[in-house]
Amino acid sequence: MVRYEDQCCGCAVPGYPCRGSSCPNRDVPVYYCDKCGEELEEVYEVDGEELCEECLKEKFLKK
């Protein structure tokens, strides 16, 4: 799943005010695994789910 997070880094200074909604750090897409909820570095989409590598392995490895 994707969540849009405010990743404001406090870069505004008196001579350079906050850019508000035009700031690239305002609504940053962050992807999370649909199964375990961990933040994803790489997204694997399978059957409409976005999974991390570990959950992907669990789904397909035979036990």
N, C-alpha and C positions, 0 to 999 in steps of 0.2 A: 504494500500500500504506500501511497505517497502522502506526505503531510507537508504543508507549506509552513515553515517556521521563520520567525523573526530572529535573525542572527546578527543583530546590531552589535557593532564592535566599538561603539562610542568614539567614532572618528571626528565628530563635530567639535570644532574649536571656535573661539570668538570670531576669527576672520573667515571661517569656513563653516557655516551653519549646516545643520542636518538637512539632507535633501528630501526627507519625508518619503512619500510613496514612490518616488523615482529612484530611491537608493537600491542598488543591486543586492544589498544584504537584508532587505526587508522581507520578502516572501521567497525564501530559498527552498526549492523542492528537496526533501529528504526522504529516502526510500527505506521502508521497514519490511521485514519478512512477515508475510501473512500468517505463518504458522507459529513462530516463536517470538516475534516482535522485536528482534534485534535489528539495529541499524545496518543497512546493506552498503557494502563497497561495490559489489557486483550484483546485478539483478538477474535472476533466472526466472523467466516466465513460463509456467507449465500449467496447462488446463485452467487458464484464467487467474492463477495465483502467482504472486511474486514471492520467490523463495530465496533463502540464503543457500550457500553451498552445502552446509550440513543437512538442512531439511530436504534439499534436493536429493542428497545421497540416501537419506532415510526412506524417501518415497520410492526409490528405484532399486536399492540394494536388496538382494534376497537374503533372508535370515535362516 
